[in-house]
Amino acid sequence: MIDAFLSVLGIIFLVLMLYGGYLWMTDRGNDDSVKKAKNVIQAAIIGLAIVLISFSISYFVITKLGDATLTK
C-alpha cells in the first residue's frame, strides 16, 4: 500500500516538474512567470524531500516493529 502511494506521489512530482518547466520555457521574458515557475519547481522538490524522509522513517519503524514482534 505504501508503494502504491509513493508511486502516485512520484507521478504528481513529475507532473509538477513538467508544469514548472513548461511555465519557465514559455515565459517570453516575463519575470512574474519565471518566479512562479521557480516557486512550483521549488515546492515540488521540497515536497519530494518530505515524502522520501517520511517514507524512510516509516519503513524503518515498520521493519523494526516487525522484527521485534515476530522474533519473540
PQR file of N, CA, C, O and H, with PARSE charges and radii, in Angstrom:
ATOM      1  N   MET A   1       0.825  -1.187   0.000 -0.4000 1.5000
ATOM      2  CA  MET A   1       0.000   0.000   0.000 -0.0000 2.0000
ATOM      3  C   MET A   1       0.877   1.262   0.000  0.5500 1.7000
ATOM      4  O   MET A   1       0.568   2.247  -0.670 -0.5500 1.4000
ATOM      5  N   ILE A   2       1.952   1.210   0.749 -0.4000 1.5000
ATOM      6  CA  ILE A   2       2.859   2.361   0.793 -0.0000 2.0000
ATOM      7  C   ILE A   2       3.515   2.563  -0.570  0.5500 1.7000
ATOM      8  O   ILE A   2       3.709   3.698  -1.005 -0.5500 1.4000
ATOM      9  H   ILE A   2       2.203   0.410   1.293  0.4000 1.0000
ATOM     10  N   ASP A   3       3.859   1.459  -1.248 -0.4000 1.5000
ATOM     11  CA  ASP A   3       4.483   1.577  -2.565 -0.0000 2.0000
ATOM     12  C   ASP A   3       3.546   2.210  -3.587  0.5500 1.7000
ATOM     13  O   ASP A   3       3.976   3.014  -4.414 -0.5500 1.4000
ATOM     14  H   ASP A   3       3.701   0.537  -0.894  0.4000 1.0000
ATOM     15  N   ALA A   4       2.279   1.853  -3.532 -0.4000 1.5000
ATOM     16  CA  ALA A   4       1.310   2.454  -4.452 -0.0000 2.0000
ATOM     17  C   ALA A   4       1.148   3.940  -4.178  0.5500 1.7000
ATOM     18  O   ALA A   4       1.049   4.742  -5.107 -0.5500 1.4000
ATOM     19  H   ALA A   4       1.929   1.199  -2.860  0.4000 1.0000
ATOM     20  N   PHE A   5       1.122   4.307  -2.900 -0.4000 1.5000
ATOM     21  CA  PHE A   5       1.018   5.715  -2.522 -0.0000 2.0000
ATOM     22  C   PHE A   5       2.245   6.493  -2.997  0.5500 1.7000
ATOM     23  O   PHE A   5       2.120   7.616  -3.486 -0.5500 1.4000
ATOM     24  H   PHE A   5       1.202   3.655  -2.146  0.4000 1.0000
ATOM     25  N   LEU A   6       3.413   5.903  -2.856 -0.4000 1.5000
ATOM     26  CA  LEU A   6       4.630   6.571  -3.315 -0.0000 2.0000
ATOM     27  C   LEU A   6       4.673   6.688  -4.839  0.5500 1.7000
ATOM     28  O   LEU A   6       5.206   7.661  -5.372 -0.5500 1.4000
ATOM     29  H   LEU A   6       3.514   4.990  -2.459  0.4000 1.0000
ATOM     30  N   SER A   7       4.124   5.719  -5.525 -0.4000 1.5000
ATOM     31  CA  SER A   7       4.056   5.805  -6.985 -0.0000 2.0000
ATOM     32  C   SER A   7       3.187   6.973  -7.425  0.5500 1.7000
ATOM     33  O   SER A   7       3.537   7.703  -8.352 -0.5500 1.4000
ATOM     34  H   SER A   7       3.691   4.929  -5.092  0.4000 1.0000
ATOM     35  N   VAL A   8       2.062   7.143  -6.761 -0.4000 1.5000
ATOM     36  CA  VAL A   8       1.172   8.264  -7.081 -0.0000 2.0000
ATOM     37  C   VAL A   8       1.876   9.589  -6.794  0.5500 1.7000
ATOM     38  O   VAL A   8       1.790  10.522  -7.591 -0.5500 1.4000
ATOM     39  H   VAL A   8       1.778   6.549  -6.008  0.4000 1.0000
ATOM     40  N   LEU A   9       2.566   9.675  -5.671 -0.4000 1.5000
ATOM     41  CA  LEU A   9       3.288  10.902  -5.332 -0.0000 2.0000
ATOM     42  C   LEU A   9       4.431  11.171  -6.309  0.5500 1.7000
ATOM     43  O   LEU A   9       4.732  12.326  -6.610 -0.5500 1.4000
ATOM     44  H   LEU A   9       2.636   8.916  -5.023  0.4000 1.0000
ATOM     45  N   GLY A  10       5.065  10.117  -6.801 -0.4000 1.5000
ATOM     46  CA  GLY A  10       6.101  10.288  -7.816 -0.0000 2.0000
ATOM     47  C   GLY A  10       5.535  10.843  -9.113  0.5500 1.7000
ATOM     48  O   GLY A  10       6.161  11.680  -9.763 -0.5500 1.4000
ATOM     49  H   GLY A  10       4.821   9.179  -6.557  0.4000 1.0000
ATOM     50  N   ILE A  11       4.365  10.382  -9.484 -0.4000 1.5000
ATOM     51  CA  ILE A  11       3.714  10.896 -10.687 -0.0000 2.0000
ATOM     52  C   ILE A  11       3.331  12.364 -10.501  0.5500 1.7000
ATOM     53  O   ILE A  11       3.486  13.173 -11.416 -0.5500 1.4000
ATOM     54  H   ILE A  11       3.857   9.702  -8.957  0.4000 1.0000
ATOM     55  N   ILE A  12       2.830  12.701  -9.309 -0.4000 1.5000
ATOM     56  CA  ILE A  12       2.484  14.106  -9.027 -0.0000 2.0000
ATOM     57  C   ILE A  12       3.731  14.980  -9.086  0.5500 1.7000
ATOM     58  O   ILE A  12       3.685  16.088  -9.619 -0.5500 1.4000
ATOM     59  H   ILE A  12       2.705  12.044  -8.566  0.4000 1.0000
ATOM     60  N   PHE A  13       4.855  14.487  -8.539 -0.4000 1.5000
ATOM     61  CA  PHE A  13       6.112  15.227  -8.602 -0.0000 2.0000
ATOM     62  C   PHE A  13       6.531  15.456 -10.051  0.5500 1.7000
ATOM     63  O   PHE A  13       6.934  16.561 -10.412 -0.5500 1.4000
ATOM     64  H   PHE A  13       4.893  13.587  -8.106  0.4000 1.0000
ATOM     65  N   LEU A  14       6.439  14.429 -10.873 -0.4000 1.5000
ATOM     66  CA  LEU A  14       6.817  14.549 -12.274 -0.0000 2.0000
ATOM     67  C   LEU A  14       5.936  15.562 -12.998  0.5500 1.7000
ATOM     68  O   LEU A  14       6.434  16.363 -13.789 -0.5500 1.4000
ATOM     69  H   LEU A  14       6.111  13.531 -10.579  0.4000 1.0000
ATOM     70  N   VAL A  15       4.646  15.532 -12.737 -0.4000 1.5000
ATOM     71  CA  VAL A  15       3.717  16.473 -13.379 -0.0000 2.0000
ATOM     72  C   VAL A  15       4.035  17.909 -12.953  0.5500 1.7000
ATOM     73  O   VAL A  15       4.030  18.820 -13.781 -0.5500 1.4000
ATOM     74  H   VAL A  15       4.242  14.881 -12.095  0.4000 1.0000
ATOM     75  N   LEU A  16       4.312  18.109 -11.663 -0.4000 1.5000
ATOM     76  CA  LEU A  16       4.649  19.452 -11.193 -0.0000 2.0000
ATOM     77  C   LEU A  16       5.960  19.951 -11.802  0.5500 1.7000
ATOM     78  O   LEU A  16       6.078  21.128 -12.142 -0.5500 1.4000
ATOM     79  H   LEU A  16       4.316  17.369 -10.990  0.4000 1.0000
ATOM     80  N   MET A  17       6.931  19.072 -11.938 -0.4000 1.5000
ATOM     81  CA  MET A  17       8.199  19.482 -12.550 -0.0000 2.0000
ATOM     82  C   MET A  17       7.996  19.832 -14.029  0.5500 1.7000
ATOM     83  O   MET A  17       8.561  20.810 -14.519 -0.5500 1.4000
ATOM     84  H   MET A  17       6.835  18.116 -11.661  0.4000 1.0000
ATOM     85  N   LEU A  18       7.200  19.045 -14.726 -0.4000 1.5000
ATOM     86  CA  LEU A  18       6.921  19.351 -16.129 -0.0000 2.0000
ATOM     87  C   LEU A  18       6.156  20.663 -16.264  0.5500 1.7000
ATOM     88  O   LEU A  18       6.426  21.453 -17.169 -0.5500 1.4000
ATOM     89  H   LEU A  18       6.741  18.251 -14.328  0.4000 1.0000
ATOM     90  N   TYR A  19       5.206  20.894 -15.369 -0.4000 1.5000
ATOM     91  CA  TYR A  19       4.440  22.137 -15.388 -0.0000 2.0000
ATOM     92  C   TYR A  19       5.348  23.335 -15.118  0.5500 1.7000
ATOM     93  O   TYR A  19       5.256  24.348 -15.811 -0.5500 1.4000
ATOM     94  H   TYR A  19       4.987  20.252 -14.634  0.4000 1.0000
ATOM     95  N   GLY A  20       6.215  23.229 -14.130 -0.4000 1.5000
ATOM     96  CA  GLY A  20       7.148  24.309 -13.831 -0.0000 2.0000
ATOM     97  C   GLY A  20       8.108  24.569 -14.989  0.5500 1.7000
ATOM     98  O   GLY A  20       8.409  25.719 -15.310 -0.5500 1.4000
ATOM     99  H   GLY A  20       6.290  22.406 -13.568  0.4000 1.0000
ATOM    100  N   GLY A  21       8.583  23.502 -15.606 -0.4000 1.5000
ATOM    101  CA  GLY A  21       9.454  23.655 -16.767 -0.0000 2.0000
ATOM    102  C   GLY A  21       8.737  24.289 -17.947  0.5500 1.7000
ATOM    103  O   GLY A  21       9.307  25.110 -18.666 -0.5500 1.4000
ATOM    104  H   GLY A  21       8.339  22.568 -15.346  0.4000 1.0000
ATOM    105  N   TYR A  22       7.487  23.902 -18.139 -0.4000 1.5000
ATOM    106  CA  TYR A  22       6.693  24.495 -19.217 -0.0000 2.0000
ATOM    107  C   TYR A  22       6.474  25.986 -18.980  0.5500 1.7000
ATOM    108  O   TYR A  22       6.586  26.793 -19.903 -0.5500 1.4000
ATOM    109  H   TYR A  22       7.025  23.235 -17.555  0.4000 1.0000
ATOM    110  N   LEU A  23       6.163  26.343 -17.738 -0.4000 1.5000
ATOM    111  CA  LEU A  23       5.987  27.762 -17.422 -0.0000 2.0000
ATOM    112  C   LEU A  23       7.271  28.544 -17.679  0.5500 1.7000
ATOM    113  O   LEU A  23       7.241  29.654 -18.212 -0.5500 1.4000
ATOM    114  H   LEU A  23       6.073  25.688 -16.988  0.4000 1.0000
ATOM    115  N   TRP A  24       8.384  27.956 -17.297 -0.4000 1.5000
ATOM    116  CA  TRP A  24       9.660  28.638 -17.453 -0.0000 2.0000
ATOM    117  C   TRP A  24      10.025  28.802 -18.932  0.5500 1.7000
ATOM    118  O   TRP A  24      10.531  29.849 -19.337 -0.5500 1.4000
ATOM    119  H   TRP A  24       8.408  27.055 -16.864  0.4000 1.0000
ATOM    120  N   MET A  25       9.770  27.775 -19.727 -0.4000 1.5000
ATOM    121  CA  MET A  25      10.152  27.814 -21.137 -0.0000 2.0000
ATOM    122  C   MET A  25       9.231  28.725 -21.957  0.5500 1.7000
ATOM    123  O   MET A  25       9.640  29.226 -23.005 -0.5500 1.4000
ATOM    124  H   MET A  25       9.359  26.925 -19.398  0.4000 1.0000
ATOM    125  N   THR A  26       8.023  28.940 -21.505 -0.4000 1.5000
ATOM    126  CA  THR A  26       7.079  29.747 -22.280 -0.0000 2.0000
ATOM    127  C   THR A  26       6.834  31.117 -21.658  0.5500 1.7000
ATOM    128  O   THR A  26       5.789  31.720 -21.905 -0.5500 1.4000
ATOM    129  H   THR A  26       7.691  28.533 -20.654  0.4000 1.0000
ATOM    130  N   ASP A  27       7.757  31.616 -20.869 -0.4000 1.5000
ATOM    131  CA  ASP A  27       7.529  32.874 -20.162 -0.0000 2.0000
ATOM    132  C   ASP A  27       7.679  34.107 -21.050  0.5500 1.7000
ATOM    133  O   ASP A  27       7.088  35.145 -20.756 -0.5500 1.4000
ATOM    134  H   ASP A  27       8.605  31.126 -20.669  0.4000 1.0000
ATOM    135  N   ARG A  28       8.447  34.016 -22.116 -0.4000 1.5000
ATOM    136  CA  ARG A  28       8.669  35.119 -23.057 -0.0000 2.0000
ATOM    137  C   ARG A  28       9.204  36.371 -22.365  0.5500 1.7000
ATOM    138  O   ARG A  28       8.799  37.488 -22.688 -0.5500 1.4000
ATOM    139  H   ARG A  28       8.928  33.172 -22.354  0.4000 1.0000
ATOM    140  N   GLY A  29      10.094  36.181 -21.434 -0.4000 1.5000
ATOM    141  CA  GLY A  29      10.729  37.314 -20.776 -0.0000 2.0000
ATOM    142  C   GLY A  29       9.947  37.921 -19.636  0.5500 1.7000
ATOM    143  O   GLY A  29      10.338  38.962 -19.109 -0.5500 1.4000
ATOM    144  H   GLY A  29      10.423  35.274 -21.172  0.4000 1.0000
ATOM    145  N   ASN A  30       8.861  37.305 -19.245 -0.4000 1.5000
ATOM    146  CA  ASN A  30       8.036  37.819 -18.157 -0.0000 2.0000
ATOM    147  C   ASN A  30       8.614  37.336 -16.825  0.5500 1.7000
ATOM    148  O   ASN A  30       8.653  36.135 -16.556 -0.5500 1.4000
ATOM    149  H   ASN A  30       8.543  36.460 -19.674  0.4000 1.0000
ATOM    150  N   ASP A  31       9.057  38.271 -16.005 -0.4000 1.5000
ATOM    151  CA  ASP A  31       9.703  37.917 -14.748 -0.0000 2.0000
ATOM    152  C   ASP A  31       8.738  37.273 -13.757  0.5500 1.7000
ATOM    153  O   ASP A  31       9.142  36.414 -12.973 -0.5500 1.4000
ATOM    154  H   ASP A  31       9.025  39.246 -16.223  0.4000 1.0000
ATOM    155  N   ASP A  32       7.478  37.674 -13.783 -0.4000 1.5000
ATOM    156  CA  ASP A  32       6.499  37.078 -12.874 -0.0000 2.0000
ATOM    157  C   ASP A  32       6.289  35.601 -13.184  0.5500 1.7000
ATOM    158  O   ASP A  32       6.131  34.787 -12.274 -0.5500 1.4000
ATOM    159  H   ASP A  32       7.151  38.372 -14.420  0.4000 1.0000
ATOM    160  N   SER A  33       6.287  35.262 -14.454 -0.4000 1.5000
ATOM    161  CA  SER A  33       6.102  33.878 -14.854 -0.0000 2.0000
ATOM    162  C   SER A  33       7.305  33.032 -14.454  0.5500 1.7000
ATOM    163  O   SER A  33       7.149  31.881 -14.048 -0.5500 1.4000
ATOM    164  H   SER A  33       6.414  35.923 -15.193  0.4000 1.0000
ATOM    165  N   VAL A  34       8.498  33.595 -14.566 -0.4000 1.5000
ATOM    166  CA  VAL A  34       9.701  32.871 -14.153 -0.0000 2.0000
ATOM    167  C   VAL A  34       9.674  32.634 -12.649  0.5500 1.7000
ATOM    168  O   VAL A  34      10.029  31.552 -12.182 -0.5500 1.4000
ATOM    169  H   VAL A  34       8.625  34.531 -14.896  0.4000 1.0000
ATOM    170  N   LYS A  35       9.260  33.629 -11.902 -0.4000 1.5000
ATOM    171  CA  LYS A  35       9.181  33.500 -10.445 -0.0000 2.0000
ATOM    172  C   LYS A  35       8.165  32.425 -10.056  0.5500 1.7000
ATOM    173  O   LYS A  35       8.405  31.641  -9.138 -0.5500 1.4000
ATOM    174  H   LYS A  35       8.972  34.508 -12.281  0.4000 1.0000
ATOM    175  N   LYS A  36       7.029  32.393 -10.760 -0.4000 1.5000
ATOM    176  CA  LYS A  36       6.016  31.378 -10.483 -0.0000 2.0000
ATOM    177  C   LYS A  36       6.548  29.989 -10.813  0.5500 1.7000
ATOM    178  O   LYS A  36       6.315  29.041 -10.064 -0.5500 1.4000
ATOM    179  H   LYS A  36       6.834  33.031 -11.506  0.4000 1.0000
ATOM    180  N   ALA A  37       7.261  29.865 -11.927 -0.4000 1.5000
ATOM    181  CA  ALA A  37       7.826  28.575 -12.323 -0.0000 2.0000
ATOM    182  C   ALA A  37       8.856  28.106 -11.298  0.5500 1.7000
ATOM    183  O   ALA A  37       8.872  26.932 -10.928 -0.5500 1.4000
ATOM    184  H   ALA A  37       7.451  30.635 -12.535  0.4000 1.0000
ATOM    185  N   LYS A  38       9.706  29.004 -10.842 -0.4000 1.5000
ATOM    186  CA  LYS A  38      10.700  28.634  -9.837 -0.0000 2.0000
ATOM    187  C   LYS A  38      10.033  28.193  -8.544  0.5500 1.7000
ATOM    188  O   LYS A  38      10.488  27.248  -7.898 -0.5500 1.4000
ATOM    189  H   LYS A  38       9.694  29.958 -11.142  0.4000 1.0000
ATOM    190  N   ASN A  39       8.951  28.877  -8.162 -0.4000 1.5000
ATOM    191  CA  ASN A  39       8.233  28.500  -6.946 -0.0000 2.0000
ATOM    192  C   ASN A  39       7.592  27.116  -7.073  0.5500 1.7000
ATOM    193  O   ASN A  39       7.591  26.341  -6.116 -0.5500 1.4000
ATOM    194  H   ASN A  39       8.582  29.644  -8.687  0.4000 1.0000
ATOM    195  N   VAL A  40       7.050  26.806  -8.249 -0.4000 1.5000
ATOM    196  CA  VAL A  40       6.443  25.493  -8.471 -0.0000 2.0000
ATOM    197  C   VAL A  40       7.508  24.403  -8.391  0.5500 1.7000
ATOM    198  O   VAL A  40       7.300  23.373  -7.751 -0.5500 1.4000
ATOM    199  H   VAL A  40       7.051  27.435  -9.027  0.4000 1.0000
ATOM    200  N   ILE A  41       8.637  24.628  -9.036 -0.4000 1.5000
ATOM    201  CA  ILE A  41       9.715  23.636  -9.020 -0.0000 2.0000
ATOM    202  C   ILE A  41      10.273  23.466  -7.610  0.5500 1.7000
ATOM    203  O   ILE A  41      10.528  22.344  -7.172 -0.5500 1.4000
ATOM    204  H   ILE A  41       8.806  25.465  -9.557  0.4000 1.0000
ATOM    205  N   GLN A  42      10.463  24.564  -6.907 -0.4000 1.5000
ATOM    206  CA  GLN A  42      10.987  24.506  -5.543 -0.0000 2.0000
ATOM    207  C   GLN A  42      10.014  23.768  -4.614  0.5500 1.7000
ATOM    208  O   GLN A  42      10.435  22.953  -3.793 -0.5500 1.4000
ATOM    209  H   GLN A  42      10.256  25.476  -7.262  0.4000 1.0000
ATOM    210  N   ALA A  43       8.741  24.051  -4.744 -0.4000 1.5000
ATOM    211  CA  ALA A  43       7.744  23.370  -3.915 -0.0000 2.0000
ATOM    212  C   ALA A  43       7.697  21.880  -4.225  0.5500 1.7000
ATOM    213  O   ALA A  43       7.525  21.066  -3.317 -0.5500 1.4000
ATOM    214  H   ALA A  43       8.399  24.713  -5.411  0.4000 1.0000
ATOM    215  N   ALA A  44       7.846  21.514  -5.487 -0.4000 1.5000
ATOM    216  CA  ALA A  44       7.837  20.103  -5.864 -0.0000 2.0000
ATOM    217  C   ALA A  44       9.047  19.374  -5.265  0.5500 1.7000
ATOM    218  O   ALA A  44       8.916  18.247  -4.787 -0.5500 1.4000
ATOM    219  H   ALA A  44       7.985  22.175  -6.224  0.4000 1.0000
ATOM    220  N   ILE A  45      10.202  20.002  -5.288 -0.4000 1.5000
ATOM    221  CA  ILE A  45      11.404  19.377  -4.735 -0.0000 2.0000
ATOM    222  C   ILE A  45      11.301  19.253  -3.219  0.5500 1.7000
ATOM    223  O   ILE A  45      11.674  18.223  -2.658 -0.5500 1.4000
ATOM    224  H   ILE A  45      10.308  20.917  -5.676  0.4000 1.0000
ATOM    225  N   ILE A  46      10.804  20.279  -2.555 -0.4000 1.5000
ATOM    226  CA  ILE A  46      10.622  20.212  -1.104 -0.0000 2.0000
ATOM    227  C   ILE A  46       9.606  19.132  -0.743  0.5500 1.7000
ATOM    228  O   ILE A  46       9.803  18.388   0.218 -0.5500 1.4000
ATOM    229  H   ILE A  46      10.501  21.116  -3.010  0.4000 1.0000
ATOM    230  N   GLY A  47       8.540  19.048  -1.496 -0.4000 1.5000
ATOM    231  CA  GLY A  47       7.543  18.007  -1.255 -0.0000 2.0000
ATOM    232  C   GLY A  47       8.112  16.614  -1.450  0.5500 1.7000
ATOM    233  O   GLY A  47       7.814  15.708  -0.671 -0.5500 1.4000
ATOM    234  H   GLY A  47       8.380  19.652  -2.276  0.4000 1.0000
ATOM    235  N   LEU A  48       8.930  16.431  -2.484 -0.4000 1.5000
ATOM    236  CA  LEU A  48       9.560  15.134  -2.711 -0.0000 2.0000
ATOM    237  C   LEU A  48      10.497  14.783  -1.563  0.5500 1.7000
ATOM    238  O   LEU A  48      10.534  13.632  -1.127 -0.5500 1.4000
ATOM    239  H   LEU A  48       9.172  17.167  -3.117  0.4000 1.0000
ATOM    240  N   ALA A  49      11.252  15.753  -1.073 -0.4000 1.5000
ATOM    241  CA  ALA A  49      12.152  15.503   0.050 -0.0000 2.0000
ATOM    242  C   ALA A  49      11.372  15.091   1.295  0.5500 1.7000
ATOM    243  O   ALA A  49      11.776  14.168   2.003 -0.5500 1.4000
ATOM    244  H   ALA A  49      11.223  16.688  -1.428  0.4000 1.0000
ATOM    245  N   ILE A  50      10.264  15.764   1.565 -0.4000 1.5000
ATOM    246  CA  ILE A  50       9.441  15.420   2.725 -0.0000 2.0000
ATOM    247  C   ILE A  50       8.885  14.009   2.583  0.5500 1.7000
ATOM    248  O   ILE A  50       8.867  13.248   3.551 -0.5500 1.4000
ATOM    249  H   ILE A  50       9.935  16.514   0.990  0.4000 1.0000
ATOM    250  N   VAL A  51       8.435  13.658   1.390 -0.4000 1.5000
ATOM    251  CA  VAL A  51       7.885  12.321   1.165 -0.0000 2.0000
ATOM    252  C   VAL A  51       8.960  11.260   1.332  0.5500 1.7000
ATOM    253  O   VAL A  51       8.702  10.224   1.946 -0.5500 1.4000
ATOM    254  H   VAL A  51       8.449  14.276   0.604  0.4000 1.0000
ATOM    255  N   LEU A  52      10.149  11.485   0.809 -0.4000 1.5000
ATOM    256  CA  LEU A  52      11.223  10.497   0.930 -0.0000 2.0000
ATOM    257  C   LEU A  52      11.671  10.334   2.383  0.5500 1.7000
ATOM    258  O   LEU A  52      11.942   9.217   2.823 -0.5500 1.4000
ATOM    259  H   LEU A  52      10.358  12.326   0.311  0.4000 1.0000
ATOM    260  N   ILE A  53      11.752  11.418   3.116 -0.4000 1.5000
ATOM    261  CA  ILE A  53      12.137  11.331   4.526 -0.0000 2.0000
ATOM    262  C   ILE A  53      11.066  10.594   5.321  0.5500 1.7000
ATOM    263  O   ILE A  53      11.386   9.745   6.153 -0.5500 1.4000
ATOM    264  H   ILE A  53      11.532  12.325   2.758  0.4000 1.0000
ATOM    265  N   SER A  54       9.809  10.909   5.074 -0.4000 1.5000
ATOM    266  CA  SER A  54       8.736  10.230   5.807 -0.0000 2.0000
ATOM    267  C   SER A  54       8.673   8.749   5.429  0.5500 1.7000
ATOM    268  O   SER A  54       8.375   7.908   6.277 -0.5500 1.4000
ATOM    269  H   SER A  54       9.548  11.599   4.399  0.4000 1.0000
ATOM    270  N   PHE A  55       8.947   8.428   4.179 -0.4000 1.5000
ATOM    271  CA  PHE A  55       8.972   7.020   3.783 -0.0000 2.0000
ATOM    272  C   PHE A  55      10.101   6.279   4.485  0.5500 1.7000
ATOM    273  O   PHE A  55       9.908   5.161   4.963 -0.5500 1.4000
ATOM    274  H   PHE A  55       9.189   9.112   3.490  0.4000 1.0000
ATOM    275  N   SER A  56      11.279   6.894   4.552 -0.4000 1.5000
ATOM    276  CA  SER A  56      12.392   6.203   5.199 -0.0000 2.0000
ATOM    277  C   SER A  56      12.131   6.008   6.687  0.5500 1.7000
ATOM    278  O   SER A  56      12.492   4.968   7.239 -0.5500 1.4000
ATOM    279  H   SER A  56      11.437   7.802   4.164  0.4000 1.0000
ATOM    280  N   ILE A  57      11.520   6.973   7.342 -0.4000 1.5000
ATOM    281  CA  ILE A  57      11.187   6.830   8.760 -0.0000 2.0000
ATOM    282  C   ILE A  57      10.136   5.740   8.952  0.5500 1.7000
ATOM    283  O   ILE A  57      10.279   4.891   9.831 -0.5500 1.4000
ATOM    284  H   ILE A  57      11.227   7.818   6.894  0.4000 1.0000
ATOM    285  N   SER A  58       9.089   5.757   8.143 -0.4000 1.5000
ATOM    286  CA  SER A  58       8.040   4.748   8.297 -0.0000 2.0000
ATOM    287  C   SER A  58       8.554   3.355   7.953  0.5500 1.7000
ATOM    288  O   SER A  58       8.166   2.387   8.607 -0.5500 1.4000
ATOM    289  H   SER A  58       8.973   6.447   7.428  0.4000 1.0000
ATOM    290  N   TYR A  59       9.406   3.229   6.956 -0.4000 1.5000
ATOM    291  CA  TYR A  59       9.983   1.930   6.606 -0.0000 2.0000
ATOM    292  C   TYR A  59      10.832   1.399   7.752  0.5500 1.7000
ATOM    293  O   TYR A  59      10.769   0.216   8.086 -0.5500 1.4000
ATOM    294  H   TYR A  59       9.721   4.016   6.425  0.4000 1.0000
ATOM    295  N   PHE A  60      11.630   2.286   8.354 -0.4000 1.5000
ATOM    296  CA  PHE A  60      12.466   1.885   9.485 -0.0000 2.0000
ATOM    297  C   PHE A  60      11.615   1.420  10.654  0.5500 1.7000
ATOM    298  O   PHE A  60      11.894   0.379  11.249 -0.5500 1.4000
ATOM    299  H   PHE A  60      11.681   3.247   8.083  0.4000 1.0000
ATOM    300  N   VAL A  61      10.578   2.182  10.990 -0.4000 1.5000
ATOM    301  CA  VAL A  61       9.722   1.832  12.128 -0.0000 2.0000
ATOM    302  C   VAL A  61       8.974   0.535  11.858  0.5500 1.7000
ATOM    303  O   VAL A  61       8.880  -0.315  12.744 -0.5500 1.4000
ATOM    304  H   VAL A  61      10.351   3.028  10.507  0.4000 1.0000
ATOM    305  N   ILE A  62       8.446   0.366  10.662 -0.4000 1.5000
ATOM    306  CA  ILE A  62       7.686  -0.844  10.346 -0.0000 2.0000
ATOM    307  C   ILE A  62       8.575  -2.075  10.369  0.5500 1.7000
ATOM    308  O   ILE A  62       8.165  -3.118  10.877 -0.5500 1.4000
ATOM    309  H   ILE A  62       8.523   1.056   9.943  0.4000 1.0000
ATOM    310  N   THR A  63       9.778  -1.977   9.832 -0.4000 1.5000
ATOM    311  CA  THR A  63      10.681  -3.144   9.844 -0.0000 2.0000
ATOM    312  C   THR A  63      11.126  -3.475  11.258  0.5500 1.7000
ATOM    313  O   THR A  63      11.206  -4.651  11.615 -0.5500 1.4000
ATOM    314  H   THR A  63      10.111  -1.129   9.419  0.4000 1.0000
ATOM    315  N   LYS A  64      11.418  -2.466  12.071 -0.4000 1.5000
ATOM    316  CA  LYS A  64      11.833  -2.735  13.453 -0.0000 2.0000
ATOM    317  C   LYS A  64      10.679  -3.299  14.278  0.5500 1.7000
ATOM    318  O   LYS A  64      10.894  -4.176  15.114 -0.5500 1.4000
ATOM    319  H   LYS A  64      11.353  -1.511  11.781  0.4000 1.0000
ATOM    320  N   LEU A  65       9.470  -2.816  14.058 -0.4000 1.5000
ATOM    321  CA  LEU A  65       8.309  -3.386  14.749 -0.0000 2.0000
ATOM    322  C   LEU A  65       8.050  -4.821  14.309  0.5500 1.7000
ATOM    323  O   LEU A  65       7.709  -5.685  15.117 -0.5500 1.4000
ATOM    324  H   LEU A  65       9.295  -2.104  13.379  0.4000 1.0000
ATOM    325  N   GLY A  66       8.216  -5.051  13.026 -0.4000 1.5000
ATOM    326  CA  GLY A  66       8.027  -6.419  12.516 -0.0000 2.0000
ATOM    327  C   GLY A  66       9.060  -7.367  13.068  0.5500 1.7000
ATOM    328  O   GLY A  66       8.733  -8.496  13.433 -0.5500 1.4000
ATOM    329  H   GLY A  66       8.492  -4.349  12.370  0.4000 1.0000
ATOM    330  N   ASP A  67      10.302  -6.931  13.135 -0.4000 1.5000
ATOM    331  CA  ASP A  67      11.361  -7.784  13.682 -0.0000 2.0000
ATOM    332  C   ASP A  67      11.151  -8.037  15.171  0.5500 1.7000
ATOM    333  O   ASP A  67      11.377  -9.149  15.648 -0.5500 1.4000
ATOM    334  H   ASP A  67      10.568  -6.014  12.838  0.4000 1.0000
ATOM    335  N   ALA A  68      10.722  -7.024  15.901 -0.4000 1.5000
ATOM    336  CA  ALA A  68      10.543  -7.163  17.344 -0.0000 2.0000
ATOM    337  C   ALA A  68       9.356  -8.049  17.686  0.5500 1.7000
ATOM    338  O   ALA A  68       9.406  -8.801  18.660 -0.5500 1.4000
ATOM    339  H   ALA A  68      10.538  -6.121  15.514  0.4000 1.0000
ATOM    340  N   THR A  69       8.298  -7.971  16.905 -0.4000 1.5000
ATOM    341  CA  THR A  69       7.104  -8.757  17.232 -0.0000 2.0000
ATOM    342  C   THR A  69       7.163 -10.159  16.682  0.5500 1.7000
ATOM    343  O   THR A  69       6.529 -11.055  17.239 -0.5500 1.4000
ATOM    344  H   THR A  69       8.258  -7.360  16.114  0.4000 1.0000
ATOM    345  N   LEU A  70       7.890 -10.384  15.620 -0.4000 1.5000
ATOM    346  CA  LEU A  70       7.933 -11.718  15.017 -0.0000 2.0000
ATOM    347  C   LEU A  70       8.996 -12.612  15.638  0.5500 1.7000
ATOM    348  O   LEU A  70       8.891 -13.834  15.538 -0.5500 1.4000
ATOM    349  H   LEU A  70       8.404  -9.656  15.168  0.4000 1.0000
ATOM    350  N   THR A  71      10.001 -12.056  16.266 -0.4000 1.5000
ATOM    351  CA  THR A  71      11.075 -12.885  16.808 -0.0000 2.0000
ATOM    352  C   THR A  71      10.801 -13.358  18.229  0.5500 1.7000
ATOM    353  O   THR A  71      11.457 -14.293  18.688 -0.5500 1.4000
ATOM    354  H   THR A  71      10.087 -11.063  16.347  0.4000 1.0000
ATOM    355  N   LYS A  72       9.875 -12.761  18.931 -0.4000 1.5000
ATOM    356  CA  LYS A  72       9.627 -13.149  20.321 -0.0000 2.0000
ATOM    357  C   LYS A  72       8.383 -13.962  20.458  0.5500 1.7000
ATOM    358  O   LYS A  72       8.031 -14.369  21.565 -0.5500 1.4000
ATOM    359  H   LYS A  72       9.342 -12.001  18.559  0.4000 1.0000
TER
END
